[in-house]
Structures are given as structure tokens and as C-alpha cells.
Amino acid sequence: MSNSTGTKTSRTVGVATETKPSTKTTELYVFIVVALGVLIASAVVDENEDGSGFDANHAWLYVSILAVGYMISRGLAKSGSYDRARLNADDRS
């Protein structure tokens, strides 16, 4: 960047990553709590004699669906952000 006299000016550029680490988001903790809740509910609720009930197969299916939802939410969070360091490097040329 140059000013009106033709000399270059310097500016401080902060470096930012794309998104927060997953351990700093509430999404991770909600996923863990809900997944544990599903697995505990499956362990507590017995399968009936007629085969209907909340067995381990259903519980792991729901946990898998929750995991896919978590991955999609993280992907959407990353797709809506940008890397400021890369954008500023492009401005310098």
C-alpha cells in the first residue's frame, strides 16, 4: 500500500484461522451429551418380547445420524468463513 508521496506504508495484519477448534464450540458438547443420552436410554429401556423397543441397533443408528449432522454443521461453519491471512497476502501484490 502506498500513500500520496509514493512511499510504502506498513500495516499490521492479524492472522486468523478459518474457524474455532471443535473443542471450543458448543456443537461438540451438545453432540456428546445427546449421543450419551441416546446410548444410556438404549441401555435402560429393555427390548420387549415382541421385538419392539429401543435396542442397541436403533441406538447406534441414531448416534450415527447425530454424527453426520455434527459433521455437516462443522462443514457449514467452515464454508462460511475465510482465511484473512491469505486474503491479505493477495492484497500485497
C-alpha positions as CSV (number, residue, x, y, z in Angstrom):
1,M,0.0,0.0,0.0
2,S,1.5,3.4,-0.9
3,N,0.5,6.9,0.3
4,S,0.3,10.0,-1.8
5,T,4.1,10.6,-1.7
6,G,4.8,7.2,-3.2
7,T,6.3,5.6,-0.1
8,K,5.1,2.4,1.2
9,T,3.2,2.3,4.4
10,S,3.1,-0.7,6.7
11,R,0.1,-2.1,8.4
12,T,-0.2,-4.8,11.0
13,V,-2.2,-7.8,9.8
14,G,-3.7,-10.2,12.2
15,V,-3.6,-13.9,11.3
16,A,-6.9,-15.8,11.7
17,T,-7.7,-19.4,11.1
18,E,-10.8,-20.4,9.3
19,T,-12.9,-21.5,12.3
20,K,-12.6,-22.2,16.0
21,P,-11.3,-25.6,17.0
22,S,-14.1,-28.0,17.6
23,T,-13.4,-28.3,21.3
24,K,-14.3,-24.6,21.7
25,T,-17.7,-24.9,20.1
26,T,-21.0,-25.8,21.8
27,E,-21.8,-28.1,18.9
28,L,-19.3,-30.7,20.1
29,Y,-20.6,-30.7,23.7
30,V,-24.2,-30.9,22.6
31,F,-23.3,-33.8,20.3
32,I,-21.5,-35.7,23.1
33,V,-24.3,-35.1,25.6
34,V,-27.1,-36.2,23.2
35,A,-25.1,-39.2,22.0
36,L,-24.5,-40.4,25.5
37,G,-28.2,-39.8,26.3
38,V,-29.2,-42.0,23.4
39,L,-26.9,-44.8,24.4
40,I,-27.9,-44.6,28.1
41,A,-31.6,-44.6,27.1
42,S,-30.9,-47.7,25.0
43,A,-29.2,-49.4,27.9
44,V,-32.1,-48.6,30.3
45,V,-35.0,-49.4,28.1
46,D,-35.4,-53.1,27.6
47,E,-36.5,-54.6,24.3
48,N,-39.9,-56.1,24.6
49,E,-40.6,-59.8,24.0
50,D,-42.3,-59.0,20.7
51,G,-39.1,-57.4,19.3
52,S,-40.3,-53.8,19.6
53,G,-38.3,-51.5,21.8
54,F,-35.2,-49.4,21.8
55,D,-32.4,-51.8,21.2
56,A,-28.7,-51.2,20.6
57,N,-29.1,-51.3,16.8
58,H,-31.6,-48.4,16.9
59,A,-29.3,-46.5,19.4
60,W,-26.2,-46.8,17.2
61,L,-28.2,-45.8,14.1
62,Y,-29.3,-42.6,15.9
63,V,-25.8,-41.9,17.1
64,S,-24.6,-42.3,13.5
65,I,-27.2,-39.9,12.3
66,L,-26.2,-37.4,15.0
67,A,-22.5,-37.8,14.0
68,V,-23.4,-37.0,10.3
69,G,-25.4,-33.9,11.5
70,Y,-22.4,-32.8,13.5
71,M,-20.0,-33.2,10.6
72,I,-22.4,-31.2,8.3
73,S,-22.7,-28.4,10.9
74,R,-18.9,-28.2,11.1
75,G,-18.6,-28.2,7.3
76,L,-21.1,-25.4,7.0
77,A,-19.3,-23.4,9.7
78,K,-16.0,-23.8,7.7
79,S,-17.6,-23.0,4.3
80,G,-18.9,-19.7,5.6
81,S,-15.6,-18.4,6.8
82,Y,-12.4,-17.3,5.1
83,D,-8.7,-17.1,5.8
84,R,-7.8,-13.5,6.4
85,A,-4.1,-14.2,6.2
86,R,-4.5,-15.5,2.6
87,L,-6.7,-12.5,1.6
88,N,-4.2,-10.0,2.9
89,A,-1.3,-11.7,1.2
90,D,-3.2,-11.3,-2.1
91,D,-3.6,-7.6,-1.4
92,R,0.1,-7.1,-1.1
93,S,0.9,-7.9,-4.7
